[in-house]
Amino acid sequence: MKEQKTTIELEIPKQLFVEIDAFSSFVSLDKVLKEALAIGLYVEKVISLGKAAELAGYSLIDFIELLKNKGIPVKNYSKEDYELDLRIMEK
């Protein structure tokens, strides 16, 4: 069964939108925002590493590499956590 999705609305200052809009001609704004949200929620321990990878649209390994490239440590990630995240992502 395919997971349902929800759209969210975000209010930002107009000048910030202008800057972001110019940036979005180079990269997908949707992708950048999902990455940022996933990283932020993971760092704040709101979601697991596996859920963060899923939100960002990455495989678990690729998301770990993204965190590494941004200097963000993968915190206390045990083999059991890895196996649990793999099972969650397979659903």
C-alpha positions as CSV (number, residue, x, y, z in Angstrom):
1,M,0.0,0.0,0.0
2,K,1.4,3.4,-1.0
3,E,1.8,5.8,1.9
4,Q,-0.5,8.9,1.7
5,K,1.2,12.3,1.5
6,T,0.2,15.7,2.9
7,T,1.0,19.1,1.6
8,I,2.1,21.8,4.0
9,E,2.1,25.6,3.7
10,L,5.0,27.7,4.8
11,E,5.0,31.4,5.4
12,I,8.4,33.2,4.9
13,P,9.4,36.8,4.3
14,K,9.0,38.0,0.7
15,Q,12.7,38.9,0.4
16,L,13.7,35.4,1.5
17,F,11.4,33.9,-1.1
18,V,13.0,36.0,-3.8
19,E,16.4,34.7,-2.8
20,I,15.2,31.1,-2.6
21,D,13.3,31.4,-5.9
22,A,16.5,32.5,-7.6
23,F,18.4,29.5,-6.1
24,S,15.6,27.1,-7.2
25,S,16.5,27.6,-10.8
26,F,19.7,25.6,-10.1
27,V,18.2,22.8,-7.9
28,S,14.9,21.4,-6.9
29,L,13.5,23.5,-4.1
30,D,11.3,20.6,-3.0
31,K,14.4,18.4,-2.7
32,V,16.4,21.0,-0.8
33,L,13.6,21.6,1.7
34,K,12.9,17.9,2.2
35,E,16.7,17.4,2.9
36,A,16.8,20.3,5.3
37,L,13.7,19.2,7.1
38,A,14.9,15.6,7.4
39,I,18.3,16.6,8.7
40,G,16.7,19.0,11.2
41,L,14.2,16.5,12.5
42,Y,16.9,13.8,12.8
43,V,19.4,16.1,14.6
44,E,16.6,17.1,17.1
45,K,15.8,13.4,17.6
46,V,12.2,13.8,16.4
47,I,12.6,11.0,13.7
48,S,14.9,8.1,13.3
49,L,17.8,8.0,10.8
50,G,15.8,5.7,8.5
51,K,12.7,7.9,8.6
52,A,14.9,11.0,7.9
53,A,16.5,9.2,4.9
54,E,13.0,8.3,3.6
55,L,11.7,11.9,4.0
56,A,14.8,13.2,2.1
57,G,14.3,10.7,-0.6
58,Y,17.6,8.9,0.0
59,S,18.7,5.4,0.6
60,L,19.9,4.9,4.2
61,I,23.5,4.6,3.0
62,D,23.2,7.8,0.9
63,F,21.6,9.7,3.7
64,I,24.4,8.8,6.1
65,E,26.9,10.0,3.4
66,L,25.0,13.2,3.1
67,L,25.2,13.8,6.9
68,K,28.9,12.9,6.8
69,N,29.5,15.5,4.0
70,K,27.7,18.1,6.0
71,G,29.7,17.3,9.1
72,I,26.7,15.9,11.0
73,P,27.5,12.9,13.1
74,V,25.4,9.8,13.0
75,K,24.5,9.5,16.7
76,N,24.6,6.2,18.6
77,Y,23.5,4.2,15.6
78,S,23.7,0.5,16.5
79,K,23.3,-2.6,14.3
80,E,19.9,-3.1,15.8
81,D,18.9,0.5,14.8
82,Y,20.2,-0.1,11.3
83,E,18.2,-3.4,11.0
84,L,15.0,-1.7,12.4
85,D,15.4,1.2,9.9
86,L,15.8,-1.2,7.0
87,R,12.6,-3.0,8.0
88,I,10.7,0.3,8.3
89,M,12.0,1.5,4.9
90,E,10.9,-1.7,3.2
91,K,7.3,-1.1,4.2
